[in-house]
């Protein structure tokens, strides 16, 4: 087994056995060196975004002092959910390796299919009602950003 994937899987075991969260772990590596290890912390933090990949990304960006992890790769014990998949892309990581699939996760009660259906416009029901309001009044910050000379692009 790949040593970094083994670390991610071991972290999944640990978080599950400690009842800290679901059975998920992630490891971020740069140049063959472990930068951060994340575990699912949803239960211990009451934070629904505290998935293993997001926790690892937060640790890595804090340690490295940058939001750009393009020189890093991530090992996840399971195929990332849509939120984590997006976060990995926002962090610009160059490689994602995962072990179990989203279908394996669905078999034990972690089914993200509804979110995929919402994203694809195929959901049969709305869990969250989404409405666009005050569009014109909300454009002010965007207009100012477009002319800001000292902005940091990301």
C-alpha positions as CSV (number, residue, x, y, z in Angstrom):
1,X,0.0,0.0,0.0
2,X,1.2,3.5,-0.8
3,X,2.6,4.9,2.5
4,X,0.7,8.2,2.2
5,X,-2.6,6.4,1.5
6,X,-1.9,4.1,4.4
7,X,-1.6,7.2,6.6
8,X,-4.9,8.5,5.3
9,X,-6.6,5.2,5.9
10,X,-5.0,4.9,9.4
11,X,-6.4,8.4,10.2
12,X,-9.8,7.2,9.0
13,X,-9.6,4.3,11.4
14,X,-8.6,6.5,14.3
15,X,-11.3,9.2,13.8
16,X,-13.9,6.5,13.5
17,X,-12.8,4.5,16.5
18,X,-12.5,7.7,18.6
19,X,-16.1,8.7,17.5
20,X,-14.7,12.0,16.4
21,X,-16.3,11.8,13.0
22,X,-16.9,9.6,10.0
23,X,-14.3,7.1,8.7
24,X,-12.3,9.5,6.6
25,X,-8.7,10.7,6.5
26,X,-6.5,12.8,4.3
27,X,-2.8,13.6,3.9
28,X,-1.2,16.5,2.1
29,X,2.3,15.9,0.7
30,X,4.8,18.3,-0.8
31,X,8.1,17.0,-2.4
32,X,7.6,13.6,-0.6
33,X,7.1,15.2,2.8
34,X,3.9,15.1,4.8
35,X,2.7,18.7,5.3
36,X,-0.7,18.0,7.0
37,X,-2.9,15.2,8.1
38,X,-6.7,15.7,8.4
39,X,-9.5,13.7,9.8
40,X,-13.2,14.1,9.7
41,X,-14.0,16.3,12.7
42,X,-17.7,17.0,12.0
43,X,-18.9,15.5,15.3
44,X,-16.2,16.9,17.6
45,X,-16.4,20.4,16.2
46,X,-20.1,20.6,15.2
47,X,-18.8,21.9,11.8
48,X,-20.4,20.3,8.8
49,X,-17.5,21.5,6.7
50,X,-14.8,19.8,8.8
51,X,-14.2,16.9,6.4
52,X,-10.8,15.3,6.4
53,X,-9.7,17.0,3.2
54,X,-10.8,20.5,4.3
55,X,-9.2,20.0,7.7
56,X,-5.9,19.0,6.0
57,X,-6.1,21.9,3.6
58,X,-6.6,24.3,6.5
59,X,-3.6,22.9,8.3
60,X,-1.4,23.0,5.2
61,X,-2.2,26.5,4.2
62,X,-1.7,27.7,7.8
63,X,1.7,25.9,8.1
64,X,2.9,27.1,4.6
65,X,1.5,30.6,4.9
66,X,-0.2,30.4,1.5
67,X,-3.6,29.6,-0.1
68,X,-1.8,28.1,-3.1
69,X,-1.0,24.4,-2.7
70,X,-0.2,23.8,-6.3
71,X,3.1,22.2,-5.3
72,X,1.2,19.7,-3.1
73,X,-0.8,16.5,-3.6
74,X,-3.5,15.0,-1.5
75,X,-4.2,11.4,-0.5
76,X,-7.7,10.8,0.7
77,X,-9.0,7.5,2.1
78,X,-12.2,8.0,0.1
79,X,-13.2,9.8,-3.1
80,X,-13.9,13.4,-1.9
81,X,-17.4,14.8,-1.7
82,X,-18.3,17.7,-3.9
83,X,-17.3,20.3,-1.3
84,X,-13.9,18.7,-0.7
85,X,-13.4,18.1,-4.4
86,X,-14.0,21.9,-4.9
87,X,-11.7,22.8,-2.0
88,X,-8.9,20.7,-3.6
89,X,-9.4,22.6,-6.8
90,X,-9.5,26.0,-5.1
91,X,-6.2,25.1,-3.4
92,X,-4.8,24.2,-6.9
93,X,-3.3,20.9,-5.8
94,X,-1.7,19.0,-8.7
95,X,-2.7,15.5,-7.8
96,X,-5.6,13.8,-5.9
97,X,-5.3,10.1,-5.0
98,X,-8.2,8.4,-3.3
99,X,-8.9,4.9,-2.0
100,X,-12.6,4.0,-1.5
101,X,-15.1,5.4,-4.0
102,X,-18.2,7.6,-3.4
103,X,-20.3,4.4,-4.1
104,X,-18.5,2.6,-1.3
105,X,-19.3,5.5,1.0
106,X,-22.9,5.5,0.0
107,X,-23.2,1.8,1.0
108,X,-22.4,2.8,4.6
109,X,-24.7,5.8,4.7
110,X,-22.5,8.6,3.4
111,X,-24.4,9.3,0.2
112,X,-23.6,12.5,-1.7
113,X,-25.8,11.6,-4.7
114,X,-28.4,14.2,-3.8
115,X,-25.7,17.0,-4.0
116,X,-24.5,15.7,-7.3
117,X,-28.2,15.7,-8.5
118,X,-28.6,19.3,-7.3
119,X,-25.5,20.4,-9.1
120,X,-26.6,18.7,-12.3
121,X,-30.2,20.1,-12.0
122,X,-31.6,16.6,-11.6
123,X,-32.8,16.7,-8.0
124,X,-36.4,15.7,-7.5
125,X,-36.8,17.9,-4.4
126,X,-35.3,21.1,-2.9
127,X,-33.6,20.8,0.4
128,X,-32.5,24.4,0.2
129,X,-34.7,27.0,-1.6
130,X,-32.3,29.2,-3.6
131,X,-33.4,32.7,-4.7
132,X,-31.4,35.4,-6.3
133,X,-32.3,38.8,-4.7
134,X,-31.0,42.3,-4.8
135,X,-28.7,41.6,-7.7
136,X,-27.9,45.2,-8.7
137,X,-27.3,46.4,-5.2
138,X,-25.0,43.4,-4.6
139,X,-22.7,44.3,-7.5
140,X,-21.0,47.2,-5.7
141,X,-18.1,45.2,-4.2
142,X,-17.5,43.5,-7.6
143,X,-17.3,46.9,-9.4
144,X,-14.9,48.2,-6.8
145,X,-12.8,44.9,-7.0
146,X,-12.5,45.2,-10.8
147,X,-10.8,48.6,-10.4
148,X,-8.7,47.8,-7.3
149,X,-5.0,48.2,-8.1
150,X,-3.6,46.4,-5.0
151,X,-5.8,43.3,-5.1
152,X,-4.3,39.8,-4.6
153,X,-5.5,37.4,-7.2
154,X,-6.2,33.9,-6.3
